[in-house]
Amino acid sequence: MQSLNKQALSFYLVYPFIWLIASLPFGLLYLVSDGLCLLLRLSGYRKKVVLANLRNSFPDKSPAEINTICRNYYRYLCDLILETLRTLKMDEKESKTRCVFHNTAWLNQLCANKQSIVIVMGHYGNWEWAGPSFTLATGFQLVVIYRPLSHPYFEEMMSRMRTRFGTRITPVNNTLRDMVANRNQLTATAFIADQTATHENSYWTTFLNQDTAVFIGPEKLAKKFGYPVVYMNVQRTRRGYYEVFPELLFADPKTAAENEISEVFIKRLEQEIVREPVPWLWSHRRWKHPRPTKPELIA
């Protein structure tokens, strides 16, 4: 009870500032972001993690190039944080203008055929804005799979933000149960599928020049339900503006070889990161688990 009271106090002390930031026009929002960026860089927030990730991912880039990406990344990260908070006050018009969804004939046809889909994407661009963009532009019921925050008050705030305009969210541990319960509805179940994966639920490959465990949950579920797999390519066109391009990776996932869906997804994401490295989550400790070594056979 005492812990809950402390959490409530911390939330209600911070929330007025969050609401103020969410109420700012975008011009002022990015001035605040510039100030936050300066503070983050002076504090050295996860700088060692960011630089190590960049150096390991791009061994051919010079120190000057790595430092430039690092500097631009912190600016993007601060923009992303404040843009996410700005979601609290964004209306439909702003959501559609700031994050344009490029619908396609094949996606419309899947919708018309009442064919549910599985969406895979990375921590790239503004994935928080991509959800409302998809919901407002298509006839699918978007269901975002996520990991709840441990702080109940901030968790409730984020849930309100993410469920605006009709998007639903489901904790990752309830994914299968939710998909079974809603298999007769037209759904688009979305996974941010580039997070750190556990050994027992992963496929090992090379991603950005490093041994990487790839989360195979989306692949397993797509095969189980027979849902086409769609990659959402989120591109940052300029500060505060994004475009989302859906790409059909597998029309019939049941015909894919084992781990093929996971491999195609991670390589497609890698292609975008190599093309434009700044708007990916470099401060995340993505490679904290080494590839396990196979035990030697005993004669």
QUIRA-V914477 format. One record per residue. N is the residue number from 0. RES is the residue in three letters. BURIAL is b if it has 16 or more other ideal C-beta (glycine too) atoms within 10 Angstrom, else e. D_LAST is the distance of its C-alpha to the last C-alpha in Angstrom with 1 decimal. Layout:
n=N res=RES burial=BURIAL d_last=D_LAST
n=N res=RES burial=BURIAL d_last=D_LAST
This chain:
n=0 res=MET burial=e d_last=57.8
n=1 res=GLN burial=e d_last=58.4
n=2 res=SER burial=e d_last=55.5
n=3 res=LEU burial=e d_last=56.9
n=4 res=ASN burial=e d_last=60.3
n=5 res=LYS burial=e d_last=58.9
n=6 res=GLN burial=e d_last=57.2
n=7 res=ALA burial=e d_last=60.5
n=8 res=LEU burial=e d_last=62.4
n=9 res=SER burial=e d_last=60.1
n=10 res=PHE burial=b d_last=60.3
n=11 res=TYR burial=e d_last=64.1
n=12 res=LEU burial=e d_last=64.5
n=13 res=VAL burial=e d_last=62.5
n=14 res=TYR burial=e d_last=63.5
n=15 res=PRO burial=e d_last=67.1
n=16 res=PHE burial=e d_last=65.6
n=17 res=ILE burial=e d_last=63.2
n=18 res=TRP burial=e d_last=66.2
n=19 res=LEU burial=e d_last=68.2
n=20 res=ILE burial=b d_last=65.6
n=21 res=ALA burial=b d_last=65.2
n=22 res=SER burial=e d_last=69.0
n=23 res=LEU burial=b d_last=69.3
n=24 res=PRO burial=e d_last=70.2
n=25 res=PHE burial=b d_last=67.5
n=26 res=GLY burial=e d_last=69.3
n=27 res=LEU burial=e d_last=69.4
n=28 res=LEU burial=b d_last=65.9
n=29 res=TYR burial=b d_last=64.6
n=30 res=LEU burial=e d_last=66.7
n=31 res=VAL burial=e d_last=65.0
n=32 res=SER burial=b d_last=61.6
n=33 res=ASP burial=e d_last=62.6
n=34 res=GLY burial=e d_last=63.4
n=35 res=LEU burial=b d_last=60.1
n=36 res=CYS burial=b d_last=58.3
n=37 res=LEU burial=e d_last=60.0
n=38 res=LEU burial=e d_last=59.0
n=39 res=LEU burial=b d_last=55.4
n=40 res=ARG burial=e d_last=55.2
n=41 res=LEU burial=e d_last=57.0
n=42 res=SER burial=e d_last=54.7
n=43 res=GLY burial=e d_last=51.6
n=44 res=TYR burial=e d_last=50.2
n=45 res=ARG burial=b d_last=46.5
n=46 res=LYS burial=e d_last=47.3
n=47 res=LYS burial=e d_last=44.1
n=48 res=VAL burial=b d_last=42.1
n=49 res=VAL burial=b d_last=44.4
n=50 res=LEU burial=b d_last=44.2
n=51 res=ALA burial=e d_last=40.5
n=52 res=ASN burial=b d_last=40.0
n=53 res=LEU burial=b d_last=42.6
n=54 res=ARG burial=e d_last=41.2
n=55 res=ASN burial=e d_last=37.6
n=56 res=SER burial=b d_last=39.0
n=57 res=PHE burial=b d_last=41.4
n=58 res=PRO burial=e d_last=40.1
n=59 res=ASP burial=e d_last=42.8
n=60 res=LYS burial=e d_last=45.7
n=61 res=SER burial=e d_last=47.8
n=62 res=PRO burial=e d_last=48.3
n=63 res=ALA burial=e d_last=51.8
n=64 res=GLU burial=e d_last=50.5
n=65 res=ILE burial=b d_last=48.0
n=66 res=ASN burial=e d_last=50.8
n=67 res=THR burial=e d_last=53.1
n=68 res=ILE burial=b d_last=50.6
n=69 res=CYS burial=b d_last=50.0
n=70 res=ARG burial=e d_last=53.8
n=71 res=ASN burial=e d_last=54.4
n=72 res=TYR burial=b d_last=51.6
n=73 res=TYR burial=b d_last=53.2
n=74 res=ARG burial=b d_last=56.4
n=75 res=TYR burial=b d_last=54.7
n=76 res=LEU burial=b d_last=52.9
n=77 res=CYS burial=b d_last=56.3
n=78 res=ASP burial=b d_last=57.9
n=79 res=LEU burial=b d_last=55.2
n=80 res=ILE burial=e d_last=55.6
n=81 res=LEU burial=b d_last=59.3
n=82 res=GLU burial=b d_last=59.3
n=83 res=THR burial=b d_last=57.1
n=84 res=LEU burial=b d_last=59.7
n=85 res=ARG burial=b d_last=62.4
n=86 res=THR burial=b d_last=61.1
n=87 res=LEU burial=b d_last=62.9
n=88 res=LYS burial=e d_last=66.3
n=89 res=MET burial=b d_last=65.6
n=90 res=ASP burial=e d_last=67.4
n=91 res=GLU burial=e d_last=66.5
n=92 res=LYS burial=e d_last=68.5
n=93 res=GLU burial=e d_last=66.7
n=94 res=SER burial=b d_last=63.3
n=95 res=LYS burial=b d_last=64.0
n=96 res=THR burial=e d_last=65.5
n=97 res=ARG burial=b d_last=63.0
n=98 res=CYS burial=b d_last=59.9
n=99 res=VAL burial=b d_last=60.8
n=100 res=PHE burial=b d_last=58.8
n=101 res=HIS burial=e d_last=58.8
n=102 res=ASN burial=e d_last=58.7
n=103 res=THR burial=e d_last=57.8
n=104 res=ALA burial=e d_last=59.0
n=105 res=TRP burial=e d_last=55.5
n=106 res=LEU burial=b d_last=55.0
n=107 res=ASN burial=e d_last=58.5
n=108 res=GLN burial=e d_last=57.7
n=109 res=LEU burial=b d_last=54.6
n=110 res=CYS burial=b d_last=56.8
n=111 res=ALA burial=e d_last=59.5
n=112 res=ASN burial=e d_last=56.9
n=113 res=LYS burial=e d_last=55.9
n=114 res=GLN burial=e d_last=52.3
n=115 res=SER burial=b d_last=50.5
n=116 res=ILE burial=b d_last=48.1
n=117 res=VAL burial=b d_last=45.3
n=118 res=ILE burial=b d_last=46.1
n=119 res=VAL burial=b d_last=43.5
n=120 res=MET burial=b d_last=44.7
n=121 res=GLY burial=b d_last=43.9
n=122 res=HIS burial=b d_last=45.5
n=123 res=TYR burial=b d_last=47.8
n=124 res=GLY burial=b d_last=51.6
n=125 res=ASN burial=b d_last=53.2
n=126 res=TRP burial=b d_last=51.0
n=127 res=GLU burial=b d_last=53.3
n=128 res=TRP burial=b d_last=56.3
n=129 res=ALA burial=b d_last=54.4
n=130 res=GLY burial=b d_last=54.3
n=131 res=PRO burial=b d_last=58.1
n=132 res=SER burial=b d_last=58.6
n=133 res=PHE burial=b d_last=56.5
n=134 res=THR burial=b d_last=58.2
n=135 res=LEU burial=b d_last=61.7
n=136 res=ALA burial=b d_last=61.1
n=137 res=THR burial=b d_last=59.3
n=138 res=GLY burial=e d_last=59.7
n=139 res=PHE burial=b d_last=56.2
n=140 res=GLN burial=b d_last=55.6
n=141 res=LEU burial=b d_last=53.3
n=142 res=VAL burial=b d_last=50.8
n=143 res=VAL burial=b d_last=49.0
n=144 res=ILE burial=b d_last=45.7
n=145 res=TYR burial=b d_last=45.7
n=146 res=ARG burial=e d_last=44.4
n=147 res=PRO burial=e d_last=47.3
n=148 res=LEU burial=e d_last=48.5
n=149 res=SER burial=e d_last=48.3
n=150 res=HIS burial=e d_last=52.0
n=151 res=PRO burial=e d_last=53.9
n=152 res=TYR burial=b d_last=57.1
n=153 res=PHE burial=b d_last=55.7
n=154 res=GLU burial=e d_last=53.4
n=155 res=GLU burial=e d_last=56.6
n=156 res=MET burial=b d_last=58.2
n=157 res=MET burial=b d_last=55.4
n=158 res=SER burial=e d_last=55.3
n=159 res=ARG burial=e d_last=59.0
n=160 res=MET burial=b d_last=58.5
n=161 res=ARG burial=b d_last=55.7
n=162 res=THR burial=b d_last=57.5
n=163 res=ARG burial=b d_last=60.8
n=164 res=PHE burial=b d_last=62.1
n=165 res=GLY burial=e d_last=60.1
n=166 res=THR burial=b d_last=56.4
n=167 res=ARG burial=e d_last=54.2
n=168 res=ILE burial=b d_last=51.2
n=169 res=THR burial=b d_last=48.3
n=170 res=PRO burial=e d_last=45.8
n=171 res=VAL burial=e d_last=42.3
n=172 res=ASN burial=e d_last=41.1
n=173 res=ASN burial=e d_last=43.9
n=174 res=THR burial=b d_last=43.1
n=175 res=LEU burial=e d_last=41.9
n=176 res=ARG burial=e d_last=44.6
n=177 res=ASP burial=b d_last=47.2
n=178 res=MET burial=b d_last=46.2
n=179 res=VAL burial=e d_last=46.3
n=180 res=ALA burial=e d_last=49.6
n=181 res=ASN burial=b d_last=51.1
n=182 res=ARG burial=e d_last=49.7
n=183 res=ASN burial=e d_last=53.2
n=184 res=GLN burial=e d_last=54.5
n=185 res=LEU burial=b d_last=54.5
n=186 res=THR burial=b d_last=52.1
n=187 res=ALA burial=b d_last=50.4
n=188 res=THR burial=b d_last=47.4
n=189 res=ALA burial=b d_last=46.7
n=190 res=PHE burial=b d_last=43.6
n=191 res=ILE burial=b d_last=43.4
n=192 res=ALA burial=b d_last=39.9
n=193 res=ASP burial=b d_last=38.9
n=194 res=GLN burial=b d_last=38.4
n=195 res=THR burial=e d_last=35.2
n=196 res=ALA burial=b d_last=32.7
n=197 res=THR burial=e d_last=30.2
n=198 res=HIS burial=e d_last=26.5
n=199 res=GLU burial=e d_last=26.6
n=200 res=ASN burial=e d_last=29.7
n=201 res=SER burial=b d_last=29.1
n=202 res=TYR burial=b d_last=28.2
n=203 res=TRP burial=e d_last=27.1
n=204 res=THR burial=b d_last=29.1
n=205 res=THR burial=e d_last=31.2
n=206 res=PHE burial=b d_last=34.6
n=207 res=LEU burial=b d_last=37.1
n=208 res=ASN burial=e d_last=34.6
n=209 res=GLN burial=e d_last=32.2
n=210 res=ASP burial=e d_last=29.1
n=211 res=THR burial=b d_last=30.7
n=212 res=ALA burial=b d_last=29.9
n=213 res=VAL burial=b d_last=32.5
n=214 res=PHE burial=b d_last=33.9
n=215 res=ILE burial=b d_last=33.3
n=216 res=GLY burial=b d_last=35.8
n=217 res=PRO burial=b d_last=38.6
n=218 res=GLU burial=b d_last=36.6
n=219 res=LYS burial=e d_last=35.4
n=220 res=LEU burial=b d_last=39.0
n=221 res=ALA burial=b d_last=40.6
n=222 res=LYS burial=b d_last=38.5
n=223 res=LYS burial=e d_last=39.1
n=224 res=PHE burial=b d_last=42.9
n=225 res=GLY burial=e d_last=43.2
n=226 res=TYR burial=b d_last=45.1
n=227 res=PRO burial=b d_last=45.6
n=228 res=VAL burial=b d_last=44.0
n=229 res=VAL burial=b d_last=46.6
n=230 res=TYR burial=b d_last=46.1
n=231 res=MET burial=b d_last=48.9
n=232 res=ASN burial=b d_last=49.7
n=233 res=VAL burial=b d_last=51.8
n=234 res=GLN burial=b d_last=53.7
n=235 res=ARG burial=b d_last=55.9
n=236 res=THR burial=e d_last=59.0
n=237 res=ARG burial=e d_last=60.9
n=238 res=ARG burial=e d_last=61.2
n=239 res=GLY burial=b d_last=61.5
n=240 res=TYR burial=e d_last=61.1
n=241 res=TYR burial=b d_last=58.1
n=242 res=GLU burial=b d_last=57.5
n=243 res=VAL burial=b d_last=54.9
n=244 res=PHE burial=e d_last=53.8
n=245 res=PRO burial=b d_last=51.8
n=246 res=GLU burial=e d_last=49.3
n=247 res=LEU burial=e d_last=47.8
n=248 res=LEU burial=b d_last=44.1
n=249 res=PHE burial=b d_last=43.2
n=250 res=ALA burial=e d_last=45.9
n=251 res=ASP burial=e d_last=43.5
n=252 res=PRO burial=b d_last=40.3
n=253 res=LYS burial=e d_last=38.8
n=254 res=THR burial=e d_last=38.5
n=255 res=ALA burial=b d_last=36.4
n=256 res=ALA burial=e d_last=32.7
n=257 res=GLU burial=e d_last=30.3
n=258 res=ASN burial=e d_last=31.0
n=259 res=GLU burial=e d_last=33.7
n=260 res=ILE burial=b d_last=36.5
n=261 res=SER burial=b d_last=34.9
n=262 res=GLU burial=b d_last=34.3
n=263 res=VAL burial=b d_last=37.8
n=264 res=PHE burial=b d_last=39.4
n=265 res=ILE burial=b d_last=37.7
n=266 res=LYS burial=e d_last=38.5
n=267 res=ARG burial=b d_last=42.0
n=268 res=LEU burial=b d_last=42.4
n=269 res=GLU burial=b d_last=41.0
n=270 res=GLN burial=e d_last=43.7
n=271 res=GLU burial=b d_last=46.4
n=272 res=ILE burial=b d_last=45.1
n=273 res=VAL burial=e d_last=45.0
n=274 res=ARG burial=e d_last=48.5
n=275 res=GLU burial=e d_last=49.9
n=276 res=PRO burial=b d_last=47.6
n=277 res=VAL burial=b d_last=50.1
n=278 res=PRO burial=b d_last=50.3
n=279 res=TRP burial=b d_last=46.6
n=280 res=LEU burial=b d_last=45.5
n=281 res=TRP burial=b d_last=44.2
n=282 res=SER burial=b d_last=44.7
n=283 res=HIS burial=b d_last=42.0
n=284 res=ARG burial=e d_last=38.7
n=285 res=ARG burial=b d_last=36.9
n=286 res=TRP burial=b d_last=33.7
n=287 res=LYS burial=e d_last=33.1
n=288 res=HIS burial=e d_last=29.5
n=289 res=PRO burial=e d_last=26.8
n=290 res=ARG burial=e d_last=24.4
n=291 res=PRO burial=e d_last=21.2
n=292 res=THR burial=e d_last=18.1
n=293 res=LYS burial=e d_last=15.1
n=294 res=PRO burial=e d_last=12.3
n=295 res=GLU burial=e d_last=9.3
n=296 res=LEU burial=e d_last=6.3
n=297 res=ILE burial=e d_last=3.8
n=298 res=ALA burial=e d_last=0.0
